[in-house]
Amino acid sequence: MAFELRAGELRLSISHSEEYILQAAYQAPEKYPELTKIWEEFYDRPVIERDRSNRIVHELIELHAGAGDPEPAWTHSIQRFLHF
């Protein structure tokens, strides 16, 4: 497991095979500043506050919408992250 998200009893892992989503956002830091920060902090155990989490959700939605016709794995991963 590459990255584990926790909120109380809820748990979600971003696997190594899903890192490409953050790498894609990292290519456009002006458009996805929060996702870029997550990638930069990926292995430093960042703590994400509620306001920041909200901005990340909006960036994930925008990233998915900008992907055109994304592969099912891309869509599945982003949808998992949104629910968390």
Buried (B, 14 or more C-beta within 10 A) or exposed (E): EEBEBEEEEEEEBBEEEBBEBBEBBBEEBEEBBBBBBBBEEBEEEEEBEEEBEEBBBEBBEBBBEEBEEBEEEBEEBBEBBEEB
